[in-house]
Amino acid sequence: MSAPVILKRIYSSVDDKRIILSNGTFARLHGVASWTKLRVAVRWSMTDFGANLGSTPELSVGLCSGTTNIYKDATTTHFLGMQAFGATWTRATSPVNACYTTGASSIRPMKRVGTTTTTGTSGGNGFNLTADPTGSSTHRVMTFIDITAGSPNYTIGGFLWDFGTSVDVTESDFLAQAELASPSFTGHVAATNATIAANEGTDGALNAVNIYWDRTTPQIEISDIAVARLS
């Protein structure tokens, strides 16, 4: 895997410094000491491959224990989050110049402990992402992954771009929505909740944000990451 790098893009004289994921995994401590419901919020887009993506691309977003032995390292201390598992990401040229969708029922809760990966049942949603950051304008969207602690079942939900509306989310709108218990924004919808059993006491406290993308091309470009304690 490749280590994440930082890339600066400029739109309307405004710098947008982005974390670039190219067959890589990224983790940072989130700094929230205690929580019952925590949101991982991402504002992002991807580059355009120019065709459908086959062979089941994987994008996973969630929480992990620490910043070493994270998801997709040889062994993982503890990861819990959302996994996109659609066999094909279909490319479209509407509603924006280029965008990708995994189709319905293609995201699910997932955890990894050691070398064992466990998946839950899809909540019914798909995953969608814009793919034209190199043009004269950009179309960044929001993805919120909400994780609610339980015993033993943790609930994974969130807030996703719905693929039906052209939108570019500003940093200020992103931060304003990220702290709301029930966000509402053009072109975005609430994800259906799904559950999976987890045990932080046994497997490690989920104290870091972790994002993984398994393709070298196209690349994922992350403009912002925020963490909000909802309860």
C-alpha positions, 0 to 999 in steps of 0.5 A: 500500500502507498502512504497518504500524501497531501495535494493542494488544489486551487479553486477561485483563488482558494487553496484546498489541501487534500489527503490523497488515498491511492491504495492506502489507509489513513488514521488519526487520533480523534481526541474524544475521551468518552462517547456513546455516539460519534460521527466521522464526517468527511468532505471529499471527491475522487479523480476520474478513471473514465470508466466503470470500476470493477472487481469489487473496489473497497472503501471503508470509513470508521474508527480504529484503535490507535494509529498503528496496526490499523485497517488493512495493515497485516494485522489490525488491533480493532476497526469498526465502520462502514464498508462499500462492497459493491462489485462494480462502481458505475461511472456516470456523467450526470448530475456532475461531469463525472461521478460513481455509484455502487448501487443500492444495498452495497454498504454494510457495517464491518469490523476487523480484529487481528486478521479476522474481518466480520461483516453485517447486513447492508442497511439498503443504501449505496455509496456515491462520490463525485469524480471531477476535482481537476476541472475549473470547478469542483463538486465535493460532497459529504459523507457522515458515518455515525457509530453508536456504542451498544452491548454487544451491537453497535449501530452504524448509520450516517448521511450520504450524497444521494447521486441525484443533485449537483452540489459542491459543499463548502467547508463552512456548510460541512462543519455546520452540518457535521455537528447536527444530530439530524443534518439536512442538506441539498442532495444528501440523505440519511443512511439506514441504520445497520448493526454489528457486534463489537467489544472495545473492552476486549479488542481496544478502544476506538480512539482514532479515525480510519479511512481505507481505499484499495485502488491506485487509480482513481484516487480518493481526495479528502478535503476535510475530516471532522469528528463530532460527539453526538452523545 
